[in-house]
């Protein structure tokens, strides 16, 4: 009996260890508390990737430890980070941020997962004022010479191709609201299936404001995070697998 108890304890420790390893292998895609990042008024170009700079309309700024917009002109701000991972088991993406939206405004958030690399000629505009952004500038070509990312791309919400339409927003918030948004998105079915963060080359995050409504109110974003994680059941399965292995060895 003592040997069996010892085996069970060992198996439990092994399962806990394996589960801990699974948790550790989560991959941070973007993590911004706006204490050191900046905002820049310009079009988004390839050299802006991985600079910790939100690039877009001059209506957006980083101040007081938050990403803010007076919401008087609308328009968008964008951040892109590159991704380098071979972890095919990371097939979920968690998204969270704090928000505050003044009365009269509507805040939209968009995110696209790219699988190719950006062209040197990328020159994405930021001038839309209706709550959308120039999605095609990032994933296609405009003016015949300005190309975006090569390869397929997927909207974080549902896996469709990102487009300049508020229906493609991952989420949105009406004026007079505030709180913390938190959601996990399953990307495993993108591209026909078996998709994971290992297929992603870059991740795009975009905030836009609809400034067409009267009485626009100020916007504030803080504690923004996107992280690739494994299937929640994976850790439990690893632990059970370790326990089953130990019990099987004991019986033999």
C-alpha positions as CSV (number, residue, x, y, z in Angstrom):
1,X,0.0,0.0,0.0
2,X,2.8,2.4,0.9
3,X,4.4,1.7,-2.5
4,X,1.1,2.4,-4.3
5,X,0.6,5.7,-2.4
6,X,4.2,6.7,-3.3
7,X,3.6,6.0,-6.9
8,X,0.4,8.0,-6.9
9,X,2.2,10.9,-5.3
10,X,5.0,10.7,-7.9
11,X,2.5,10.6,-10.7
12,X,0.7,13.6,-9.3
13,X,3.9,15.5,-9.1
14,X,4.8,14.5,-12.6
15,X,1.3,15.5,-13.9
16,X,1.6,18.9,-12.1
17,X,5.1,19.4,-13.6
18,X,3.9,18.7,-17.1
19,X,0.9,20.9,-16.7
20,X,3.2,23.7,-15.4
21,X,5.4,23.3,-18.5
22,X,2.3,23.6,-20.7
23,X,1.4,26.8,-19.0
24,X,4.9,28.3,-19.3
25,X,4.9,27.7,-23.1
26,X,2.2,30.4,-23.7
27,X,3.6,33.0,-26.1
28,X,3.1,36.7,-25.5
29,X,2.2,38.4,-28.8
30,X,1.6,41.9,-27.6
31,X,1.8,43.2,-24.0
32,X,1.5,46.9,-23.6
33,X,0.7,48.9,-20.4
34,X,1.6,52.1,-22.2
35,X,4.3,53.0,-19.8
36,X,7.0,53.1,-22.4
37,X,5.3,52.7,-25.8
38,X,4.6,55.7,-28.0
39,X,2.1,56.8,-30.7
40,X,3.1,58.3,-34.0
41,X,1.1,60.3,-36.6
42,X,2.0,58.7,-39.9
43,X,1.2,55.9,-42.4
44,X,2.3,52.5,-41.3
45,X,5.5,51.2,-43.1
46,X,7.4,48.0,-42.8
47,X,10.1,49.5,-40.5
48,X,7.4,50.3,-37.9
49,X,7.0,46.6,-37.1
50,X,8.3,45.6,-33.7
51,X,9.0,49.2,-32.6
52,X,6.5,49.3,-29.7
53,X,4.9,52.3,-31.5
54,X,1.2,52.7,-32.3
55,X,1.2,54.3,-35.8
56,X,-1.7,56.1,-37.3
57,X,-3.8,59.2,-36.9
58,X,-2.6,62.1,-34.9
59,X,-5.8,61.9,-32.9
60,X,-4.3,59.1,-31.0
61,X,-1.6,59.5,-28.3
62,X,0.0,57.8,-25.4
63,X,-0.4,59.8,-22.2
64,X,-0.9,59.2,-18.6
65,X,0.0,55.5,-19.0
66,X,-2.8,54.9,-21.6
67,X,-3.5,54.9,-25.3
68,X,-6.0,57.8,-25.7
69,X,-8.0,59.6,-28.4
70,X,-10.0,62.8,-28.1
71,X,-12.3,61.2,-30.7
72,X,-12.8,64.4,-32.5
73,X,-11.4,63.2,-35.8
74,X,-11.9,59.4,-35.6
75,X,-9.4,57.5,-37.6
76,X,-7.2,54.6,-36.6
77,X,-4.0,53.6,-34.8
78,X,-2.1,50.3,-35.6
79,X,0.6,48.1,-34.0
80,X,2.3,45.1,-35.6
81,X,4.6,42.6,-33.8
82,X,6.4,39.8,-35.6
83,X,5.9,36.2,-34.4
84,X,8.4,33.4,-34.4
85,X,7.3,30.1,-33.0
86,X,7.2,26.4,-33.9
87,X,4.6,25.6,-31.1
88,X,1.8,24.0,-33.1
89,X,-0.1,23.3,-29.9
90,X,-0.6,27.0,-29.3
91,X,-3.9,27.2,-31.2
92,X,-5.8,29.8,-29.1
93,X,-5.3,33.5,-28.6
94,X,-6.4,35.4,-25.5
95,X,-7.2,39.1,-25.8
96,X,-7.7,41.5,-23.0
97,X,-7.6,45.3,-22.3
98,X,-9.2,47.9,-20.2
99,X,-11.3,50.5,-22.0
100,X,-13.3,53.7,-21.4
101,X,-15.4,55.2,-24.1
102,X,-16.9,58.7,-23.8
103,X,-20.5,59.4,-24.6
104,X,-21.2,59.7,-28.3
105,X,-18.2,57.7,-29.5
106,X,-17.9,54.1,-30.7
107,X,-14.6,52.3,-30.3
108,X,-13.7,49.4,-32.6
109,X,-10.9,46.8,-32.3
110,X,-9.6,44.8,-35.2
111,X,-6.9,42.1,-35.4
112,X,-5.4,40.2,-38.3
113,X,-3.0,37.2,-38.2
114,X,-0.6,37.3,-41.2
115,X,1.2,34.3,-42.5
116,X,3.6,36.0,-44.9
117,X,6.0,38.9,-44.7
118,X,5.4,42.6,-45.4
119,X,6.5,44.2,-48.6
120,X,9.1,47.0,-48.4
121,X,6.6,49.2,-50.2
122,X,3.9,48.9,-47.5
123,X,2.4,52.4,-46.8
124,X,-0.9,51.9,-45.0
125,X,-3.2,54.9,-44.7
126,X,-5.0,56.0,-41.5
127,X,-7.6,58.5,-42.7
128,X,-11.0,56.6,-42.4
129,X,-13.4,58.2,-39.9
130,X,-16.3,55.8,-39.8
131,X,-14.9,53.2,-37.4
132,X,-13.1,51.2,-40.1
133,X,-9.5,51.2,-41.2
134,X,-7.6,50.7,-44.5
135,X,-7.4,46.9,-44.2
136,X,-6.5,46.4,-47.8
137,X,-3.4,48.5,-47.4
138,X,-2.1,45.8,-45.1
139,X,-3.2,42.7,-46.9
140,X,-3.3,43.7,-50.6
141,X,-2.1,46.4,-52.9
142,X,-3.2,50.0,-53.5
143,X,-2.1,52.6,-56.0
144,X,-0.7,49.7,-58.0
145,X,2.7,49.9,-56.2
146,X,2.1,49.8,-52.4
147,X,1.8,46.2,-51.3
148,X,0.9,44.8,-47.8
149,X,1.7,41.3,-46.4
150,X,2.1,38.3,-48.7
151,X,0.3,35.0,-48.1
152,X,-3.1,34.3,-46.5
153,X,-4.3,36.4,-43.6
154,X,-7.0,35.7,-41.0
155,X,-9.3,37.9,-39.0
156,X,-8.8,36.9,-35.3
157,X,-12.6,36.8,-34.9
158,X,-13.7,33.9,-37.2
159,X,-10.8,33.6,-39.5
160,X,-12.2,35.5,-42.5
161,X,-10.1,38.0,-44.5
162,X,-10.0,41.3,-42.8
163,X,-11.8,44.1,-44.6
164,X,-12.8,47.8,-44.3
165,X,-16.2,47.0,-42.7
166,X,-17.2,47.3,-39.0
167,X,-18.7,43.8,-39.3
168,X,-15.1,42.6,-39.3
169,X,-14.3,44.2,-36.0
170,X,-13.3,41.7,-33.3
171,X,-15.3,43.8,-30.8
172,X,-16.7,47.2,-30.3
173,X,-17.9,49.5,-27.4
174,X,-20.5,52.2,-27.5
175,X,-20.1,55.6,-25.7
176,X,-20.6,55.9,-22.0
177,X,-19.1,52.4,-21.2
178,X,-15.9,51.3,-19.5
179,X,-14.5,48.0,-18.2
180,X,-12.2,45.2,-19.0
181,X,-12.6,43.1,-22.1
182,X,-11.3,39.5,-22.0
183,X,-11.9,36.8,-24.6
184,X,-10.2,33.7,-26.0
185,X,-10.3,32.9,-29.7
186,X,-9.9,29.5,-31.3
187,X,-7.6,29.8,-34.4
188,X,-7.2,26.0,-35.0
189,X,-9.8,26.0,-37.8
190,X,-8.3,28.8,-39.8
191,X,-7.0,28.0,-43.3
192,X,-9.0,24.8,-43.5
193,X,-7.8,23.4,-40.1
194,X,-4.7,22.5,-38.1
195,X,-3.8,26.2,-37.8
196,X,-1.7,27.4,-34.9
197,X,0.6,30.3,-33.9
198,X,3.4,28.4,-35.7
199,X,1.7,29.5,-39.0
200,X,1.7,33.2,-38.0
201,X,4.4,35.6,-39.1
202,X,2.9,38.9,-37.7
203,X,0.0,40.0,-35.7
204,X,-1.8,43.3,-36.3
205,X,-3.8,45.2,-33.6
206,X,-6.0,48.2,-34.6
207,X,-8.1,50.6,-32.7
208,X,-10.5,52.9,-34.5
209,X,-13.1,55.5,-33.5
210,X,-16.3,56.4,-35.3
211,X,-16.3,60.2,-35.1
212,X,-19.4,60.7,-37.3
213,X,-21.7,60.8,-34.3
214,X,-22.5,64.0,-32.6
215,X,-21.1,64.6,-29.1
216,X,-17.9,62.5,-29.5
217,X,-16.4,61.4,-26.2
218,X,-12.7,60.7,-25.4
219,X,-11.3,57.1,-25.6
220,X,-8.8,55.4,-23.2
221,X,-7.2,52.0,-23.6
222,X,-4.8,50.4,-21.0
223,X,-3.2,47.0,-20.1
224,X,-3.4,45.6,-23.7
225,X,-2.5,42.0,-24.0
226,X,-2.6,39.3,-26.7
227,X,-1.2,35.8,-25.9
228,X,-1.1,32.5,-27.7
229,X,-2.1,29.6,-25.5
230,X,-2.7,25.9,-25.8
231,X,-6.1,24.2,-25.6
232,X,-7.2,24.5,-21.9
233,X,-7.6,20.7,-21.7
234,X,-4.1,20.0,-22.9
235,X,-2.6,20.6,-19.4
236,X,-5.1,18.3,-17.8
237,X,-4.5,15.6,-20.4
238,X,-0.7,15.8,-19.9
239,X,-1.2,15.3,-16.1
240,X,-3.6,12.4,-16.6
241,X,-1.2,10.9,-19.1
242,X,1.6,11.0,-16.6
243,X,-0.6,9.4,-13.9
244,X,-1.8,6.6,-16.2
245,X,1.8,5.9,-17.2
246,X,2.9,5.5,-13.6
247,X,-0.1,3.3,-12.7
248,X,0.6,1.1,-15.7
249,X,4.2,0.6,-14.7
250,X,3.1,-0.2,-11.1
251,X,0.7,-3.0,-12.3
252,X,3.4,-4.5,-14.5
